[in-house]
Amino acid sequence: MIPLAVCLMIKASATEVQIGPMRLTQDPIQVLLIFAKEDNQSDGFWWACDRAGYKCSIARTPESALECFLDKQQEIIVIDHRNSRYFDGEDMCRSIRATKPSEHTVILAVVPRISADQDETSVLPLLNAGFDRRFMENSSITACYNELIQIEHGEVRSQFKLRACNAVFTALDHCQEAIEITSEDHVVQYVNSAFERMMGYHKGELIGKELTEIPKSVKNCADLSDTINAFIKKGKEWQGVYYTNRKSGDSIQQHVRITPVIGQGGKIRHFVSLKRLRCTNENNKQLCNSHHDNKSTGDNSQSESHSFKCKNRRKDSVDVKSITSQSSDAPSLQTRRNSSMARIHSMTIEAPITKVINIINAAQENSPITVAEALDRVLEILRTTELYSPQLGTKDEDPHTSDLVGGLMTDGLRRLSGNEYMFSKNMNLSHSHLSVPNTINDVPPCIAQLLDNEESWDFNIFELEAVTNKRPLVYLGLKVFGRFGVSEFLNCSEATLRAWLQVIEANYHSSNSYHNSTHAADVLHATAFFLGKERVKGSLDHLDEVAALIAATVHDVDHPGRTNSFLCNAGSELAVLYNDTAVLESHHTALAFQLTAKDSKCNIFKNIDRNHYRTLRQAIIDMVLATEMTKHFEHVNKFVNSINKPMASEETSSHSEGSDCERTANIKNFPDNQTLIKRMMIKCADVANPCRPLELCIEWAGRISEEYFAQSLKSDSMPDERLN
């Protein structure tokens, strides 16, 4: 027999429960049995708890039951509701439900078994009294055990997860960013305290209302609202800047990120909006300052003594008056000082032209396509360093006339850096600009039709150059990188990859006849073509493929249109910097990594493992340095001796018994061979022009000749013994 009021714990092992990204530890389940008299039914539940490893308590009276529950707060309560002679089960349940801890407790009613001649009774009175389940009298331990296990994996586990949500909401309420959660129909379901402070509303004024019903809500053009809706309805995250009116009517500028929450079946269930003040206009600054003031005031009680010690250590920063009156004015002085520090931290140091470009960039993101194209042309003009230099504007397509007039206006020379000068051929910069697509699926049909043939060796890069207005690298890069899964390998978004391609292409000189972004796109195409071949594909892993594509993209970035020999003989800054050794190739790789790390928006390496980054970086540098022509024969001889001859001898000795897959596997086992393959691949891609279709080969030959001719003119115009 069991004692009257004891607790038993068997197999008290905790259980791990996963709730999204949270991993929780659930303690052993506690059960309270409320039976006035001991019988087979109470024994059945007792031993069922023993088998399940639950902590079990037994109470005989309503008073002891309530006291035991308030002390231990059991997850499951079993109340004997078969006989009301000792206590009323429904009254007992109501008493427990009146306590706050019972919110997450499952209460089970044990009712008498129904005989064959009795009708089934309604469970509604039990539900109204607060019971969750009904158990028909059955003293079998197995029946009691099954009932308890079902409750644990059903109601108890669900209640445990709900209790864990309190921690999440506590974190949200203490978050500094304003957070708003809405349903898929844009009905406000939750806002945190930061949102209330920022917008001036109370939760009760927002929750349960549609966003369109809230007065003085988002103040934006229809195009921006359509853009946001188009993004989030597709399940994509949108982020940008827009203006919003607070409850008081003040207009504030916010950084906003709206993320759809996908539920079962792939359907959008919620939208989560994170909003952050952009402290640019006066209203935002006042709101930011008041936020910092509130924070500093709240922290005053904890930091007052520490601040006093700091003042004593730095006496030269505190005058005599402040020392004598610090007992009365210390809190206000500290508040003012914290407020001043908050203003200092909110200040930005930017050049005026940088501010203008940033404003235009922000406006461009949220503007119609026609306005975006116009702003694109404005940015093209503002990004040049020669804002006040005269530029020839003419519809005359005669290149000789343009060169003559351009030479008269600019003396034929344009300062680059250090001792470098470049013959300036007037370029017609008045062509229309295309907006860069959000994804490869958003490209114009004319470009998409050309890119359908990008896997062919006969792909016409000059047609892509023409239709993209000399921006072929971004479009071809998005297509090729998507085909090889570069974003997935680097764990970066397509937006980050797109921004990186834009930055890299912007740093190629469109004034170069040959070494421009079209040449980079052509080398990228050839590299992707080689990577698609089975022998090459089987010899390299995914990291090698990604390194090869990135190296091809950046291998000539910021090329000045001059050779290494020319720069060394001219004593240019780059030649001095790199000690006349692989001057351009070293500059291309260094600048590529500098541009990538400069801005998080275009840093494609920010999410990969550090060791992977080092390996990838080394591979990219090695491949770009391999394009230096002074080491051409060295690389070729190493390739022939290390790969071709051993493979030939192996085939001779084995009488061709080994398969291509086995020989490829042998190559892959030697990292040095993989390095040689990557070097030869980018070298072949870099000088592949003679192997292209005849019309493409002729065009490339004309372009490189024109660039070398411009270099010779530069030499003639600058008589210097070093250039001879």
C-alpha positions, 0 to 999 in steps of 0.5 A: 500500500502507498503512504498518505502524503509522500513524494516518489521520484523514479528515473528523474532524468531531464528531457531536451525539447527543441523549439525553433532555434531554442533548446530547452531542458524539461525537468521530470513531470510532476503529478498530483493525485487528489483521492480522498480514499486509497483504492485500486484507481489511485494505486493504478495512477501511482504505479503508472507515475512510477513507470513513467519516471514522474514525481508523484504526490498524493493529497487526501483533502482539498486543503492539503491538495491546494497547499501541495499544488502551490508549493510544487506547481505540478504539471498534471493533476488527477482529481477523483470525481467518482464520489462527491461524499468526501469532496466535490471534484468540480469545486476542487478544480475551480479552486485550483484554477483560481490560482495563477500557476494553474494556467499551464497545468493539465487537470484530469477528472476520473469519472465512474464507469458507465454501465451498459444501460446508462447514457453517455453524459456530457463533458461540458460541465467538466470543461466549464469547471476547468477540467482539461480531460476526462478519464473513465474509471480503469484501475489498470496500470497500463491504461493509467500509464497510457493516459499520462504519457498522452498528456505529457506529449500533448498538453504538457509539452505544448504548455512547456513550449508556451512558457518558454515563449515568455523568455522570447517576449521578455527579450523582445521587450528589452530590445533597443530596436522597435519590433512589430509583428503582424499577421499575414493580413497585416493585423498588428499582433505585437509591438515591443516597448521600444516601438511604443517609445519610438512611435508614441502609441500604446500597445492597446491602441495598435494590437488588433488593428490593421495597419491601414486603420492606424492614423498617421501611419507610413508616409510614402509614395505608392511605388514604395508600398508596391515595392515592399508588398511585392517583396514580402508577398514572395517570401523575401525580406525587404529592407530600406529607409522610409519616413513615418509619422509618430502619433504626435504628427512628427515625421521621423526617418527609419531604417526598416527590415520586414521579414516574412515568417513562413508557416506550415505548407509554405504559407506566410503566417506573420510579418516581423518588422524591425525599425531603427531611427536614422538620426539625420533630421531634427526630430530623429535627433531629439528622439535619439537624444531623449532615448539616450537620456532615459537610458543614462538616467536609468543607469545613474543609480548604478554608475554614480559612485563610479563616475565620482571616482573617474572625476577624481582621477581626471582632475584636470577635466573638472573645474573647481566649481563642479568639485565644490557642488558635486554633492548637489549637481552630480546627477544632473551633471552626469546626465548632461555629460551622458547626453553630450557623449550620446550626441558625439557618438551619433555624429558622422564625419563625411565629405559633402560629396559622400553625403550627396552620393549616399542620399542619392543612393537611398533615394534610388532604391525607392524610386521608379525605374525612370527616376532610378535611371536618371539618378544612375547617370547623376552618380556616374558623373559625381563619382569622377574625380574631375568634376570641373574638367571640361568634357566634349559633348558631340553627336559626331561619331567620327573618332578622329574628330573626337580625338582632335577636339578632346586633345585640344581641350585636355592637352591629350593627357590625364593625370592618374596617380603618381607619375602615371599619365594616360592618353585620354580618348574622349568617350561618349558618356551620354548613353542611357543606363540600365538598372541592375536587376535584383536577381538574375530572373529580373533581367530584361528579355534582350539580355536574358536571351543572350545569357541563354547561350552563355555556356557556349564557347561561341558566346558573343561577349560584345553583344552583351557589352552593347545591350548592357551599356558596357556593364556585362560583368554584373549580368554574366556574373550573376548567371555564372555564379548562380550556375556554380552555386557560389552564393550557397558556398559563400553563405551570402545572399544574392543581393550581397553578390550583386553588390560585390559584382557592381563594385568590382565592375565599377573599378574597371576602367571603361576608357581602356580599349582592352583591359575593361570589364568586358575583358573580365567578363570574357575571362569569366566566361572562358573559366566557367566553360573550362570548369564545365569540362568533365576532366577539369570538373573532376580534378577540382573541388567546389572551393577551387571552382569558386576561387577560379570564378572570383579570380577571373572576375577580379584579375584585371580590376583597376587596370590602367591600360599600361603594361608592367614594364611601362609602369616599372620604367616610368617609376610609378607609385604601384611599381615602387609599392610592389618593388617592380615585381608582378606590379599589376597582378599584385595590385589587382588582388590587393584592391579586390580584397580591399573593396570586398572588405570595405563595405559589409553590403558587398563583403561576400566572404563575411559569412564563411569559416576563417580557415575556408577564407584563408584557403580561398584567398590564397587560391585567388591570389595564386591564380591572379598572379599566374596571369603575369606573362613573365612567368608564362613559360615557367608555369607551362613547363611545370604543368607539362612535367608534373601532369602530362608526362606522369599520366603518359607513363602511367598509361603506358605501364598500365596499357590503358587499363585505368579509366579517366575517373581513376586518373582524375582521382589521382590528380585530385589527390595531389594539391600541387597538381590542382594548383597547376590546373587552376593556374593554367585554366585562368591563363588559358582563359586570359589569352583565349581570344585567338581561339574564339570565332574569327569575328570576335578574335578580330575585335579583340586584336583591334582593341589590344592594338589600340591600347598598346598604341595609346601607350606608345603615344604616351611614351612619345609625349613624355620624353624620359630616359626611363621609357627608352 
